[in-house]
Amino acid sequence: MNPSVGVVIPTRGDRPGPLRAALEGVLGQNPAQVAVVSDGGDPIDVAEQIADVVAATRGRVRVLPNRLSPGLPGARNTGIAALTTDLIAFCDDDDLWLPGKLPAQIAALGDAEFASCAIEVEYGSRVVPRTAGRSEVTVADLVRSRMMMVHSSTFLFRRGALWVDESAPGGQNEDWDLALRAARRQPIVHVDRPLVRVRWGGSQYVTRWADRIAGLEWMLARHPELGADPTGAARVYGQLAFHHAALGRRREAGRWALRAFSARRGELRAPIALAVATGLVSAHAVLAALNTRGHGI
């Protein structure tokens, strides 16, 4: 028999259209339970937005308030705690599971604890697939690269094995941290087909520069191996340089850019950050150009 699956959909309640689409995409794959967790919004308003869908599921879908730390990590953990299924899956309220996502991951999971899958990134009118080129993801992979296709909306894992760390500043990098902790236990099973559509451009989450700086510093302190790998360190240092540059902190941007160059001379984020710091290009223009190609900074 297939294991039962429960799905956590965190939401702020201010995106009724995407939330409905996300919920319908999840329900199309017949999970046993779904917890829609309202974080910062009124759960009654959220329940009203999707009342007809919830009613049609005859109790499979529950709308809950975030009962733990405010923010995404607390909302995810609230959902995990509310579910009683064998497996837990995540889907953000602005993302979309594509047909076959859940069956493919369950089939691949076997006796493993944690699975992910490839994604396609939707930005404006463009859709770009992002694959990993492998069937498993290790700690070394996640240190060298963030592996953006190992995205929170692809996560499927055994209930009780892992919880989201609620100390993540501003909820930044909680998914990367979770994936690293999972991969330390055993390699992540990866279905390298785009089975989740990740929608970019509808949130200001990515441009909360100070939170992103705090999140990267938290990761460096929490996972020392990130600073020990030259490629991984250069990438993180280059991101820190870029975020400081976006805030107009030229000295800090220059300091982190120098550290990125020292770790790996070919790290392109360093000169991009310096270009932003000196006013040659705006941070938003850089992100728009990268996002159009399905990439982030």
N, C-alpha and C positions, 0 to 999 in steps of 0.2 A: 504493500500500500504506500502511496505517496505521502510524505509528511504534510501536516497542515501548515499553512502559511498565514501569518498576520502581517498587515501592512500599516506603517505609520506615515501619515501625511500631515506634517506640520504646516500651519497657515497663520497669517496675520488677519485674514478675513477681508482684506481690501482688494482681492483679485478674484471675484466670483466666477468670471468666465474661465480663466485658467484652472482654478480649483475644480470646477465641475468637469472640465476635460481631463484633468489628472485623475480624478476619482473614477470617471467612466472608463478610462484606459486601464486602471487597476482592476476594476470590477469585471472587465471583459476577460480577465484571466483567472477568475473564480477563486480568489483567496477565501479562506475560512472566516477571517475577521479583518476589519479595517478600523483603525483609530484615527480620526481626523482631530488633531490637537490644535486648539486655538491659542495662539501666543500673543498676548497684548491686545487682542480684540475681544468682542463680546461673543461667547460661544453660542448664544441664542441667535445672534445675527448670522453667524456661520451656518448654524443648523437650518435657518430659514432659507438661505441661499441654495441649499442642496436638499431641501426637505423631500421633494418628490423622489430623488434618487435614493435617499436613505430609506424612505418608506417602502420602496420596491424591493429592498434587500432583506426585509423581514428580520431585522435585528443584527445583521452582519456588520453594519456600519454604525459606529458610535461617534458622536461629537463631544469632545472633552475640553475643559480648560487646562492650560498648562499648570500643573500643581507643584512644579519644582522650580528651579532657577529660571527667571525670565530669560528668554532667548531661545535660539534653536536647539542647543544641547539639552536644556531642560525639557523642551517640548518633545524631543525625540525620546528621552528617557521616560517621560510621562506615558507616551504611547507604548513603549516596550513593557512598562509595568502593567498596563491595562490589558495586554494581550495574553492569551493562554495557549498559543499555538506552538508547534515544534520549531518553526523557523520564523524569523523576523525579516521583513524587507522594508526599505525606505523609498518614498517617492516625494520629492518636493512639489509644492502646490503649483509651480509653473513649469513642471516637466511632464513628459508624456511617455508612458510605457508603450512600446510597439508590440504588435501581435507576436506571440510566441516567447516573450521575454521570460516569464516565470517557468514554463515547462522546460525550456532549454537549460536554465540555471539549475533547476531541481535535478534534471537528468545528469548534469555535469558534476554536481556537488558530491555525490557518492557519500563517502565517510568523512569528507572534509568539513571544516567548520564555516568557511566564509567564501562567498563567490561574488564576482563582479562581471560586467560585460562591456563590450564596446558601446560607443554612443555616436549620435550625430548631433552636431551643434547647429541650432537655428539662430541666425542673426539677421534681422531684416528679411530680405527675400532669399537669402542664401542658406543652404543646408550643407554642412561639411561633415563627412564621416571621420571619426577619430578612433583608430584601432591600435592595439598594442603589439600585434605581430607575434603573440605567444599565447600559450594556454594556461600559464600560471604566472603569478606576480610575487616576487620575493621582496624581502627587506631591502636588499641591495638595489633592486629596481626602483623602489619608492624613495630611496635616498638620493640616487643619481638624478631622478626626475620625479616631479609631482605625479606623473602618470594620470593626466586629467581624465582619461577614460575610466579610471577607477573612481567613479563619481558616486556621491552619496545616493543618488536615485537608482544606482545599479546594485546597491548592497543587498545581499541575502545571506543571513547567518543564523546559527543555531541560538535559540533563545537561552539566556543564562550565561552564554560564553563571554559576552562583551557588553559594556555600557558606554555611552558617550561621556567624555570628560567635560563636566560642567564648568571647569575652571578656565576653559579656553576664552581668551579675552574677546568680548564682543561676538562670541560664537565663531571666531575665525579659526580655520584649519582644524576644526573638530573632526571633520571627515578624514583628512589626511592622517591625523593622529590615530584615529580608530583603525584605519587600514594598516598603518605601521604596526600597531599592537597586534592586530590579527595576523599579519604576515610573520611576526616573531613567533607566534605559536605554531604555525605551519603555513606553507605557501598558499596564497589566495588562488582559488580556481577561477580562471577567466574564460568566459565565452566570448571569443573575439569576433562577434558579429554585432553591428549597431542595433541594439534592441531597446534603447531609450533615447528619446529626443530631448536634449537639454536646450532650453530657450534662454538666450541671452538678450540683454538690452532692456528688460522690463523692470530692473531693480537697480538701486543705487548702492547695493551691498558692496560691489567691487570697487567703488570709488570712496569708500570710507577709509581714507589713507591712514589716519592715525590708528584705527583698529587693525588695519592690515600690518602695520609696523609692529604693533603689540603682539599680534598673532604669530608673526615670523620669529620674533624674539622669544616668545613662549616655546615655539617648536625647537629652536636652537638649544634652549636650556633643558627641555624635556627629552630631546633626542640628540645627544652629543655626536652621534655618528654623522649627522647632517653637516657638521663642521669639519669632520675628519675626511670626508670624501671630496677631493678637489672639484669635481664636476658639480656635485650637489651643493657644496659650499658656495661656489662661484654663482650658481643660479640664485640661491637665497640672498647672498650679498648684493647681487645685481637688482633683485626685486626691492630690497631695502633701500638701495640707492634711488631707484625709480620713485618709490612712495615718498621718500623725503623730498625729492625734487618736485613732486606734484604739490607738496605743501609749501614750496618755496624755501626749503631749508638747504641752501646751496652747500654750506660747509659739511653738513651731515651726508648729503648726497655724494659729495666728492670723497669723503672718507670711506663710505661703503663701496663706491665705485673702485677705489684704489684696492680695497680688500678683494673685490671680485677679480680685478686684473691679476692680483698676486696669486690668487688660487688657481685661476686658469685664464691665460692671456686671450683666448678666443671667446670669452663670455661677452655676447653682444648686448646684454642688458646694461652693461656699464657705460658704453658710449651713448646708448639711447638715454639713459638717466642723465648723463652730462648735457646732452642736447636739450632735455627738458629743463634742467637746472639753469642753463644759460639763456633760456627763452627762445631757442631756435624752433621749437615745436612744443605744442601743448600735450600734457599727459592724456587728455581726452582724445586728441587726434591720434596719438599712438595706439591707444586701446581700440579705437574704432577701426583702424587699419588692421590690427591683429585679429580682432573679433570677426571681421568680415571673412577672414581666412580660417576661422575655427580655432584660433589660438588666443591665449591670454599672455600677460606679461610674465 
